[in-house]
Amino acid sequence: MQKYYFLLKYEFKNLLRDKMNLIMFIYPVIMLIMSVVLFPMLFTIQDMNTQGLEITMVILIITLVSFGYFIAAILLGFSLLDNKDEDTMQTIAVTPISKKGYVNFKLIYTYIISVLATILMLGGTKLLASGAYVIEYGAETLYIFNNVSYLNIVLFAISASLFVPAMGLFIVALAKNKVEGFAYMKSSGFLILIPMLTLFDSFRGAGQYILSIFPNFWGVKAILNLMFPQLFFSSTNLSYLLYLFVGAILCSVFSYLSYRFYMKRTV
């Protein structure tokens, strides 16, 4: 157990040595500050009707819930690309920790980072600024964070973060170096936008399942259904836990395939 403790210290020392990685670590805090201070300012813009306010909140919530696993995937990718550039795996091969064990260790701690970052951003916003996220439907007032419990947030973080290995490992397996990897990571940002398609009528109701091939769709859609019941109500919707369960299974499958691809190409 002690060897993993020292390995963790070594990993974080290397991660924090890179300014880009350091920014990734503090990004969840920056996002939390934005969601508590900056985002509510947008909601007070005059002449914004209910529909415009609703769409604005949906886009901001999708961004907020997606950043946890996206940041962790970037951290995983940069860390593994550093290993590739510095040929660290050859050094690991002569230590008590195998190459496979070393990769698994990275997957575990980046997964934990994703879970904690997601809880920090969503749970922190609910705790500090839930009163600012309010929509008026005529005589009805909806506080969207009142529909999401802290348990819901923790379960979402656990499920959605399973997408971290899928993104991180696939990008590293494709990239030949850190520069190329960075380009792939920037391109992968479009995945955050996928759940936003549910704002279109074509992807409401049964049409939402056209997006089901994307693992991150499931968890984000589960959160949106809870927060915006009027907007996303449909008889074809699943329960919150079932969305998370299907998403967890799909993320695990994609992560396993990415893991096999990475190990075959790199290790």
Sequence and secondary structure as in RCSB ss.txt:
>XXXX:A:sequence
MQKYYFLLKYEFKNLLRDKMNLIMFIYPVIMLIMSVVLFPMLFTIQDMNTQGLEITMVILIITLVSFGYFIAAIL
LGFSLLDNKDEDTMQTIAVTPISKKGYVNFKLIYTYIISVLATILMLGGTKLLASGAYVIEYGAETLYIFNNVSY
LNIVLFAISASLFVPAMGLFIVALAKNKVEGFAYMKSSGFLILIPMLTLFDSFRGAGQYILSIFPNFWGVKAILN
LMFPQLFFSSTNLSYLLYLFVGAILCSVFSYLSYRFYMKRTV
>XXXX:A:secstr
 HHHHHHHHHHHHHHHHSHHHHHHHHHHHHHHHIIIIIHHHHHT TT  HHHHHHHHHHHHHHHHHHHHHHHHHH
HHHHHHHHHHHTHHHHHTTSSS HHHHHHHHHHHHHHHHHHHHHHHHHHHHHHHGGG EEEETTEEEEGGGGS H
HHHHHHHHHHGGGHHHHHHHHHHH SSHHHHHHHHHHTTHHHHGGGGGGSGGGSGGGGGGGGGSHHHHHHHHHHH
HH HHHH  TT   HHHHHHHHHHHHHHHHHHHHHHHHHHT 
